[in-house]
């Protein structure tokens, strides 16, 4: 069952798996398990189950290579990020990007150089809209 890529929201473990697959371009369950176990030992069967769920969600697709399945991403890192941000915007900030930015500025931007970087980003973005 293939779902709309715009609606896929990843759990923490699913995101860890997707990061491995995105970095490799394609991967078997064993390759994902080996990569993830470098940080925290994770059972092969857990990875196998989660990759099956990711395939059901439409984030991954597999082909057979010998005895193994090789998984490729259908969901891009950029699309996944966009989906997660939209989900947070909707659930926590009533769909208001301004409220989310205000929250980030109040709670996450703690160093002056971070504020400077954000200011430059805003000015650059503003310049792009003037030109367009």
Short mmCIF file of the C-alpha atoms (twelve columns), coordinates in Angstrom:
data_MODEL
# 
_entry.id   MODEL 
# 
loop_
_atom_site.group_PDB 
_atom_site.id 
_atom_site.type_symbol 
_atom_site.label_atom_id 
_atom_site.label_alt_id 
_atom_site.label_comp_id 
_atom_site.label_asym_id 
_atom_site.label_seq_id 
_atom_site.Cartn_x 
_atom_site.Cartn_y 
_atom_site.Cartn_z 
_atom_site.pdbx_PDB_model_num 
ATOM 1   C CA . UNK A 1   0.000  0.000   0.000  1 
ATOM 2   C CA . UNK A 2   1.535  3.276   -1.128 1 
ATOM 3   C CA . UNK A 3   0.664  6.423   0.788  1 
ATOM 4   C CA . UNK A 4   0.979  10.042  -0.150 1 
ATOM 5   C CA . UNK A 5   4.574  11.098  0.636  1 
ATOM 6   C CA . UNK A 6   3.301  14.406  2.086  1 
ATOM 7   C CA . UNK A 7   1.517  12.558  4.897  1 
ATOM 8   C CA . UNK A 8   4.350  10.326  6.153  1 
ATOM 9   C CA . UNK A 9   5.390  11.137  9.721  1 
ATOM 10  C CA . UNK A 10  8.357  9.158   11.049 1 
ATOM 11  C CA . UNK A 11  8.850  7.889   14.581 1 
ATOM 12  C CA . UNK A 12  12.280 8.329   16.198 1 
ATOM 13  C CA . UNK A 13  13.388 4.773   15.325 1 
ATOM 14  C CA . UNK A 14  12.006 5.021   11.795 1 
ATOM 15  C CA . UNK A 15  13.981 8.234   11.303 1 
ATOM 16  C CA . UNK A 16  17.177 6.506   12.463 1 
ATOM 17  C CA . UNK A 17  16.589 3.776   9.882  1 
ATOM 18  C CA . UNK A 18  15.803 6.274   7.135  1 
ATOM 19  C CA . UNK A 19  19.005 8.216   7.902  1 
ATOM 20  C CA . UNK A 20  21.040 5.054   7.305  1 
ATOM 21  C CA . UNK A 21  19.205 4.319   4.044  1 
ATOM 22  C CA . UNK A 22  19.495 7.944   2.865  1 
ATOM 23  C CA . UNK A 23  23.224 7.996   3.638  1 
ATOM 24  C CA . UNK A 24  23.865 4.692   1.847  1 
ATOM 25  C CA . UNK A 25  21.407 5.260   -1.006 1 
ATOM 26  C CA . UNK A 26  20.110 1.720   -0.460 1 
ATOM 27  C CA . UNK A 27  20.581 -0.852  2.276  1 
ATOM 28  C CA . UNK A 28  19.687 -4.318  3.504  1 
ATOM 29  C CA . UNK A 29  18.218 -4.930  6.943  1 
ATOM 30  C CA . UNK A 30  21.615 -6.279  8.052  1 
ATOM 31  C CA . UNK A 31  23.416 -3.131  6.875  1 
ATOM 32  C CA . UNK A 32  20.923 -0.920  8.723  1 
ATOM 33  C CA . UNK A 33  21.180 -3.109  11.823 1 
ATOM 34  C CA . UNK A 34  24.999 -2.971  11.743 1 
ATOM 35  C CA . UNK A 35  25.000 0.820   11.304 1 
ATOM 36  C CA . UNK A 36  22.459 1.424   14.067 1 
ATOM 37  C CA . UNK A 37  24.135 -1.020  16.455 1 
ATOM 38  C CA . UNK A 38  27.292 1.128   16.437 1 
ATOM 39  C CA . UNK A 39  25.400 3.592   18.663 1 
ATOM 40  C CA . UNK A 40  22.987 1.260   20.458 1 
ATOM 41  C CA . UNK A 41  22.569 -2.489  19.967 1 
ATOM 42  C CA . UNK A 42  19.303 -3.078  18.143 1 
ATOM 43  C CA . UNK A 43  17.833 -6.498  17.340 1 
ATOM 44  C CA . UNK A 44  17.756 -7.566  13.695 1 
ATOM 45  C CA . UNK A 45  14.077 -8.516  14.055 1 
ATOM 46  C CA . UNK A 46  13.242 -5.027  15.354 1 
ATOM 47  C CA . UNK A 47  14.893 -3.413  12.313 1 
ATOM 48  C CA . UNK A 48  13.190 -5.924  10.004 1 
ATOM 49  C CA . UNK A 49  9.772  -5.098  11.488 1 
ATOM 50  C CA . UNK A 50  10.354 -1.344  11.340 1 
ATOM 51  C CA . UNK A 51  11.571 -1.480  7.733  1 
ATOM 52  C CA . UNK A 52  8.405  -3.412  6.859  1 
ATOM 53  C CA . UNK A 53  6.347  -0.668  8.509  1 
ATOM 54  C CA . UNK A 54  8.313  1.981   6.586  1 
ATOM 55  C CA . UNK A 55  7.534  0.112   3.382  1 
ATOM 56  C CA . UNK A 56  3.820  -0.021  4.295  1 
ATOM 57  C CA . UNK A 57  3.905  3.736   4.950  1 
ATOM 58  C CA . UNK A 58  5.415  4.259   1.489  1 
ATOM 59  C CA . UNK A 59  8.780  5.565   2.726  1 
ATOM 60  C CA . UNK A 60  10.793 2.580   1.456  1 
ATOM 61  C CA . UNK A 61  10.576 0.064   -1.370 1 
ATOM 62  C CA . UNK A 62  12.531 -3.173  -1.678 1 
ATOM 63  C CA . UNK A 63  13.957 -5.359  -4.400 1 
ATOM 64  C CA . UNK A 64  15.393 -8.829  -3.984 1 
ATOM 65  C CA . UNK A 65  19.153 -9.306  -4.315 1 
ATOM 66  C CA . UNK A 66  19.991 -12.972 -3.819 1 
ATOM 67  C CA . UNK A 67  18.490 -13.940 -0.479 1 
ATOM 68  C CA . UNK A 68  18.351 -10.385 0.869  1 
ATOM 69  C CA . UNK A 69  15.963 -7.510  0.304  1 
ATOM 70  C CA . UNK A 70  17.598 -4.235  -0.659 1 
ATOM 71  C CA . UNK A 71  15.607 -1.202  0.468  1 
ATOM 72  C CA . UNK A 72  15.605 2.160   -1.311 1 
ATOM 73  C CA . UNK A 73  14.000 5.362   -0.076 1 
ATOM 74  C CA . UNK A 74  10.879 6.710   -1.747 1 
ATOM 75  C CA . UNK A 75  10.633 9.441   0.884  1 
ATOM 76  C CA . UNK A 76  13.453 11.980  0.586  1 
ATOM 77  C CA . UNK A 77  15.183 13.540  3.568  1 
ATOM 78  C CA . UNK A 78  13.844 16.947  2.447  1 
ATOM 79  C CA . UNK A 79  10.255 15.670  2.206  1 
ATOM 80  C CA . UNK A 80  10.505 13.974  5.613  1 
ATOM 81  C CA . UNK A 81  11.782 17.201  7.175  1 
ATOM 82  C CA . UNK A 82  8.992  19.221  5.573  1 
ATOM 83  C CA . UNK A 83  6.377  16.722  6.833  1 
ATOM 84  C CA . UNK A 84  7.713  16.799  10.401 1 
ATOM 85  C CA . UNK A 85  7.871  20.605  10.497 1 
ATOM 86  C CA . UNK A 86  4.305  20.862  9.174  1 
ATOM 87  C CA . UNK A 87  3.170  18.368  11.805 1 
ATOM 88  C CA . UNK A 88  4.814  20.353  14.625 1 
ATOM 89  C CA . UNK A 89  3.405  23.620  13.230 1 
ATOM 90  C CA . UNK A 90  -0.100 22.183  13.165 1 
ATOM 91  C CA . UNK A 91  -0.038 20.394  16.509 1 
ATOM 92  C CA . UNK A 92  1.847  22.915  18.662 1 
ATOM 93  C CA . UNK A 93  1.557  26.306  16.974 1 
ATOM 94  C CA . UNK A 94  -1.943 26.340  15.433 1 
ATOM 95  C CA . UNK A 95  -0.369 26.294  11.968 1 
ATOM 96  C CA . UNK A 96  1.468  29.575  12.593 1 
ATOM 97  C CA . UNK A 97  5.111  29.651  11.452 1 
ATOM 98  C CA . UNK A 98  5.496  32.977  13.271 1 
ATOM 99  C CA . UNK A 99  4.545  31.374  16.615 1 
ATOM 100 C CA . UNK A 100 7.041  28.580  15.999 1 
ATOM 101 C CA . UNK A 101 9.820  31.020  15.101 1 
ATOM 102 C CA . UNK A 102 9.028  33.063  18.204 1 
ATOM 103 C CA . UNK A 103 9.316  29.918  20.315 1 
ATOM 104 C CA . UNK A 104 12.645 28.982  18.711 1 
ATOM 105 C CA . UNK A 105 13.995 32.499  19.250 1 
ATOM 106 C CA . UNK A 106 12.925 32.495  22.902 1 
ATOM 107 C CA . UNK A 107 14.017 28.968  23.782 1 
ATOM 108 C CA . UNK A 108 16.580 27.626  21.318 1 
ATOM 109 C CA . UNK A 109 18.662 30.558  20.081 1 
ATOM 110 C CA . UNK A 110 20.959 31.136  23.045 1 
ATOM 111 C CA . UNK A 111 24.194 32.467  21.576 1 
ATOM 112 C CA . UNK A 112 24.663 35.901  19.952 1 
ATOM 113 C CA . UNK A 113 26.248 34.298  16.878 1 
ATOM 114 C CA . UNK A 114 23.124 32.168  16.413 1 
ATOM 115 C CA . UNK A 115 20.969 35.288  16.490 1 
ATOM 116 C CA . UNK A 116 23.313 36.928  13.964 1 
ATOM 117 C CA . UNK A 117 22.998 33.903  11.673 1 
ATOM 118 C CA . UNK A 118 19.191 33.999  11.900 1 
ATOM 119 C CA . UNK A 119 19.200 37.744  11.178 1 
ATOM 120 C CA . UNK A 120 21.325 37.158  8.067  1 
ATOM 121 C CA . UNK A 121 19.006 34.360  6.939  1 
ATOM 122 C CA . UNK A 122 15.978 36.626  7.297  1 
ATOM 123 C CA . UNK A 123 17.654 39.466  5.411  1 
ATOM 124 C CA . UNK A 124 18.695 37.093  2.633  1 
ATOM 125 C CA . UNK A 125 15.178 35.689  2.406  1 
ATOM 126 C CA . UNK A 126 13.722 39.198  2.371  1 
ATOM 127 C CA . UNK A 127 16.090 40.127  -0.468 1 
ATOM 128 C CA . UNK A 128 14.973 37.067  -2.479 1 
ATOM 129 C CA . UNK A 129 11.344 38.165  -2.187 1 
ATOM 130 C CA . UNK A 130 12.142 41.713  -3.303 1 
ATOM 131 C CA . UNK A 131 13.824 40.424  -6.462 1 
ATOM 132 C CA . UNK A 132 11.054 37.959  -7.318 1 
# 
